[in-house]
Amino acid sequence: DVKVTQSSRYLVKRTGEKVFLECVQDMDHENMFWYRQDPGLGLRLIYFSYDVKMKEKGDIPEGYSVSREKKERFSLILESASTNQTSMYLCASSLPGQSGAGYNSPLHFGNGTRLTVT
Amino acid sequence: SQQGEEDPQALSIQEGENATMNCSYKTSINNLQWYRQNSGRGLVHLILIRSNEREKHSGRLRVTLDTSKKSSSLLITASRAADTASYFCATAPKAAGNKLTFGGGTRVLVKP
C-alpha cells in the first residue's frame, strides 16, 4: 500500500513565522500535491509537482511556496504565516496520467496537518 | 464556485439502508473520482469512472455517470456504521489543465 506521511498532525504557529510542512511518500510516485481543506470550501489545490524540482501553481498559491528536491519529498512553505492560513493541509501523491499531470490516476493522501496560526 | 457540487450536504440513515449522494459539475471532464474521508483523516480513493463509462461497481459501491446531465451518483448499499464519513467527488476538467477539483462533500451518518 502507498504510504503518504505528513510530519505533523497538529501545528500551532504565530503570525509572521515561517512554517514548513513536510510530506514523504514511499511508492516512487512522480506527482505530488498540496491541498488545503476548509469547512464549506472543500479541498483547494495550492501547488503540485510532477517531477523533481518541477512545480506548478494550483488554484490558491498566494502566500505559499513549495520545494521538491527529492522525488519522495514535497514541502509546503508558508513564508510568513497569517491567521487566514489556519486550515487542514493535505498532501497527496499519484502516478502520472496520460499528460503527466496525474488526472487519470487516483490520489493517495496523507492524514493531514491541522495548522493553527495565532 | 466549485467544479463539483455534492448533494445532499448531509445524510443520516439507519444501518442496512442504502445511501445515495449526487455530484454535479460544470464543464467537460476526462474522469470523475469518488473519495471517502473519515473524521480527522486524509481522503481515501474509492472509485474512478471515465467519461466514456456509464456505471461502475466496487463491492457495495455503485457509481453512475451521466455526461449529458453533467452528474454522477454514488450509491452505498446495505450501509454499515463504518461507512460513516464524508464523501467527495473529484473531477478532472478538460479545460483546467486536468487538475482534480473537489466538491464540498456529503457527510453521511449511519446509525447502528
Interface residues (C-beta under 8 A of the other chain):
Chain A: V4 Y35 G40 L41 G42 L43 R44 L45 F48 E56 G58 D59 L90 A92 G97 S99 A101 G102 Y103 N104 P106 L107 H108 F109 G110 N111 G112
Chain B: Q2 G4 N30 N31 Q33 Y35 G40 R41 G42 L43 V44 H45 L48 R50 F88 A90 A92 G97 N98 K99 L100 T101 F102 G103 G104 G105
